[in-house]
Every structure is written in C-alpha cells, then in structure tokens.
Amino acid sequence: MKKYAFFAHFNRIAMQRGDKACWTVHFRGACLPAVEVDFKVPVSTRFRPEGTQPRATLRGMATSVVYNGERLVVA
C-alpha cells in the first residue's frame, strides 16, 4: 500500500476554549482532532523556536488513519 505523509500537533487553542485537551492529525488534506492518538508507525519530532505555532510536531508516513472511538489510530 502507498504511504502518505502526516503530521500531528497538540491543539492548545481547543484546550483554552475549555474543550478536552486533544491532538490534531493532518493526513491527506484532512484535519482530524482526537483525544488520544495511537501511532503504529515510526514518528520524528520537530521543534520550532518560541513565538511560532505549533511549537512541536510529530511527523511520519502512514497508509491509513482511522477512528476507534475517541482514539485515532495512525498505521
């Protein structure tokens, strides 16, 4: 199966609005929020300097991203 790039970051804005703390995964043009994320593939981290958002991201290559309840599984 073909692999596609994805990246994930912590959604600080949602938490400030009073929502649950969640992650946002960007995969194939879709922005997918999730309370928990289960990565079944290797990821790398990237940090940016202060004053830029998002400060840290997780990046990798995956064949699919599916919801399993409130958990998002990246495989």
N, C-alpha and C positions, 0 to 999 in steps of 0.2 A: 504494500500500500504506500501511496505517496505521503511524505511528511510535509507539514506546513509549519511555518514559524508562529510562535505565540509569545506573548509576554504578560506578566501579571504584576499588579501592584496593590498595596493596601489602600482602601478607599477612605481616606481621612475625612473627606467632606461629608460622607454619609454618617459617619460617627458623630461629627459635630452637630448635625441636624437632629441627633437623638435616635437615629436608626441603629440597628445592630452593627457592630464592627464587622466589616466584610472586605473581601478581596474582589478585585475586578480582573478578569482574564480576557484578553483581546485575542481572538482567534478567527481567522478567515473573514475579517471585516465586521465581526460581531463583538459587542461589549457585553460580557456575561458576569453579573455580580453573583457572589456566593459567600455564605458564612464560612464554609470550610472548603479547602481545595486539597485534593489528593493527587500528587504528582507521581505518575508511574514511569516517567521518563527523566533523564538527567536534565538538570537546570543549571544555569550560570547566573551569577548576580552581577548587577551593575549599579554603582553608586554615583550620584551627581553631587555637585557642590551645593552648599546651603543656598537657599533663595530660589531654587528651581524645583518644580514638581513634575513627576513624582521623584522623591529623593532616592528610592531604591526600587529596582525592578528585578523580576526573575524572568529569564528568557530561556527558550529551548525550541525543540522541534517535536511535533506530535502529529499523530494520524487522526485523532478524534478527541473531542471534548464533550462529555455527556453529563447531564444532571442525574444525581442519585439522591433524591430528597432535597435537603438543603446543601448537600455536598456536591461539588463539581469534581469529576474525575478526568484528569488530563492523561491520555495514554498515547 
